[in-house]
Amino acid sequence: MKQLYSFILCFLAGNILTAQEVKKIYTVNPGQTLDEGLPFEVRYAYPEFKAGFAHFRNGNLGGSKMNYNYLISEMQFINGTDTVSVTKAEDIKFIVIEKDTFYYAKGWIRQLANSGEVKLGEKKSLTFSNREKIGAFGTSGGGTSIDAVENISTPSNIQKSLQVKQMLSFAENSTFYFADKFGEYRQASKKSLANMFGKNHPGFEKFLEEGKFNYFSENDMKKVYDYLIQH
């Protein structure tokens, strides 16, 4: 079943650059469409849709060619000739694409490391970094305008049809998550980590306090993970 997307409302819902550690900035120049300014290999986790398997909580298994879309933060799959986003993600225990495992916790988290007792994951996204220029879309040769966005069925159609009038910037960034042996991922922060692991890891809260970690840094979060599996 096709989902309807409002690409502009996706920005308004809060996809604005925060204190996350920015890895790279991409720009869409005047006259370009989003599809031209943000090519496939930038928008997606893999250079093409690859064999993926959804493991459902009820024990069922579903397979299709899948990919993760950083721009709209959704897992997508090929259904006939359509690109469709996964719905009812809460019914899925995890998704496997090649060597990667994705868990759902208010968004898709790619597992980076798993000791059994401790799991580290990353939620990567492309964040629109200039809210003031959301209204900078013009009509395409086909007559598509900002008012018609909600009637367009897939993000790829939007990206191919809407041209921008001003330069727009998108930031590639990551949010990191930890899970304990029960598998519930929580966004990394000093408080959440202390609550999850403090009782079973003496000295951990002192380690967090003295480390002055950046909880949006992959290197820092790997240091926290290494501490937990070693102590």
C-alpha positions in Angstrom: 0.0 0.0 0.0 1.4 3.3 -1.1 2.0 6.0 1.6 1.4 9.6 1.0 4.2 11.9 2.1 4.3 15.6 2.9 8.0 16.3 2.3 7.8 19.9 3.4 5.9 19.1 6.6 8.6 16.6 7.3 10.9 19.6 7.8 8.4 21.5 9.8 8.0 18.5 12.2 11.4 19.2 13.7 14.2 18.0 11.3 16.3 21.1 12.1 20.0 20.9 12.9 20.6 20.4 16.6 23.7 19.9 18.7 24.5 16.7 16.8 28.0 16.2 15.5 27.9 17.1 11.9 29.8 14.8 9.6 29.3 16.6 6.3 27.2 19.4 4.7 25.4 18.9 1.3 23.9 21.7 -0.7 21.2 21.9 -3.3 21.9 24.8 -5.6 19.3 27.2 -7.2 17.7 25.4 -10.2 18.5 21.9 -9.0 15.9 19.4 -7.7 16.4 17.6 -4.5 17.1 14.5 -6.5 20.0 16.2 -8.3 21.4 18.0 -5.2 21.2 14.9 -3.0 22.0 11.9 -5.2 21.0 8.4 -4.3 24.3 7.4 -2.6 23.8 10.4 -0.2 20.2 9.8 0.6 20.4 6.1 1.1 22.5 3.8 3.3 23.4 1.5 0.4 24.3 2.3 -3.2 21.3 0.2 -4.4 18.3 -1.6 -2.9 19.6 -4.9 -1.4 18.1 -8.2 -0.1 16.6 -7.5 3.3 14.6 -9.6 5.8 12.1 -8.3 8.3 11.8 -10.5 11.4 8.4 -9.8 12.9 7.6 -10.1 16.6 5.0 -12.8 15.9 7.7 -15.0 14.4 6.9 -14.3 10.7 9.7 -13.5 8.2 9.3 -11.1 5.3 11.9 -10.5 2.5 12.3 -7.8 -0.2 14.9 -5.5 -1.7 15.4 -2.8 1.0 17.3 0.3 1.8 17.3 3.0 4.5 16.4 6.6 3.4 18.4 9.1 5.5 16.4 12.1 4.1 13.0 10.9 5.4 14.4 8.6 8.1 12.4 5.6 6.9 13.1 2.0 5.9 11.9 1.4 2.3 11.4 -1.6 0.1 10.6 -2.4 -3.5 7.0 -3.4 -4.1 6.5 -4.1 -7.8 7.6 -0.8 -9.5 7.0 1.3 -6.4 9.3 2.3 -3.6 7.4 2.0 -0.3 8.1 2.8 3.3 7.8 0.2 6.0 4.6 0.7 8.0 3.8 -0.6 11.5 7.5 -0.7 12.3 6.6 -1.5 16.0 5.5 -5.0 14.8 9.0 -5.7 13.5 11.6 -7.1 15.9 14.5 -6.2 13.6 15.5 -6.0 9.9 18.7 -7.5 8.4 20.3 -6.0 5.3 23.5 -7.7 4.3 25.7 -7.6 7.5 23.7 -4.8 9.2 20.9 -5.2 11.7 18.3 -2.4 12.2 16.1 -2.0 15.3 13.2 0.3 15.6 13.0 2.8 18.5 11.1 5.9 17.3 13.2 5.5 14.2 15.6 2.9 12.7 18.8 2.3 14.5 21.7 0.4 12.9 23.5 -1.8 15.3 27.2 -1.0 15.6 28.3 -3.4 18.3 26.7 -6.1 20.4 28.3 -8.0 23.3 25.1 -9.6 24.4 24.9 -7.5 27.6 25.5 -4.2 25.8 24.5 -2.9 22.4 25.5 0.3 20.6 23.6 1.7 17.7 23.5 4.7 15.4 20.6 6.6 13.9 21.9 8.5 10.9 20.0 11.3 9.1 20.2 14.1 6.7 18.9 17.2 8.5 17.6 20.3 6.7 19.7 23.0 8.3 17.9 26.2 7.3 14.3 26.5 8.3 13.9 30.0 6.9 14.2 28.7 3.4 11.6 25.9 3.5 9.4 28.2 1.2 12.1 28.4 -1.4 10.5 25.9 -3.8 9.3 26.9 -7.2 7.2 25.1 -9.8 8.8 22.6 -12.2 8.3 22.4 -15.9 5.4 20.0 -15.2 3.7 22.5 -13.0 4.3 20.9 -9.6 4.2 23.5 -6.8 4.6 23.5 -3.1 0.8 23.4 -2.6 0.7 20.0 -4.4 3.3 18.3 -2.3 0.8 16.4 -0.1 -0.7 14.8 -3.2 2.6 13.3 -4.4 2.8 9.6 -3.6 6.6 9.1 -3.2 9.5 11.2 -2.1 11.4 10.4 -5.3 8.6 12.1 -7.3 9.0 15.2 -5.2 12.7 15.2 -5.5 12.5 14.9 -9.3 9.9 17.6 -9.8 10.5 20.4 -7.4 13.3 22.9 -8.1 14.7 25.3 -5.5 15.2 29.0 -5.9 17.8 29.4 -3.2 20.7 27.3 -2.0 19.6 24.9 0.7 21.9 23.0 3.1 21.5 19.5 4.6 23.7 18.2 7.4 24.7 14.6 7.7 24.6 13.7 11.4 24.2 10.8 13.8 22.5 10.1 17.1 23.7 7.2 19.2 21.8 4.7 21.3 22.6 2.0 23.8 20.6 -1.1 24.8 21.1 -3.6 27.7 20.5 -7.3 27.5 16.7 -6.7 27.3 17.2 -5.0 24.0 15.4 -1.7 24.6 17.4 1.1 22.9 17.6 4.5 24.5 19.3 7.6 23.2 22.8 8.0 24.7 23.1 10.6 27.5 24.7 10.6 30.9 21.4 10.0 32.6 20.1 7.3 30.4 23.4 5.4 30.5 23.7 5.7 34.3 20.1 4.4 34.6 20.7 1.4 32.3 24.2 0.3 33.5 25.1 2.1 36.7 23.9 -0.7 39.1 25.8 -3.5 37.4 29.0 -1.5 36.6 30.5 0.0 39.7 32.4 3.2 38.9 30.5 3.7 35.7 28.8 7.0 36.7 32.2 8.4 37.8 33.6 7.3 34.5 30.9 9.3 32.7 31.3 12.3 34.9 35.1 12.5 34.4 35.0 11.6 30.7 33.0 14.7 29.7 31.8 12.8 26.7 30.1 14.2 23.6 27.1 11.9 23.3 26.8 12.7 19.6 30.4 11.5 18.9 30.9 8.0 17.5 34.4 7.8 19.0 33.3 8.9 22.4 30.4 6.4 22.4 32.7 3.6 21.4 34.8 4.5 24.4 31.7 4.2 26.6 30.8 0.8 25.0 34.4 -0.5 25.5 34.3 0.5 29.2 31.0 -1.4 29.7 32.2 -4.6 28.1 35.5 -4.5 30.0 34.2 -3.7 33.5 
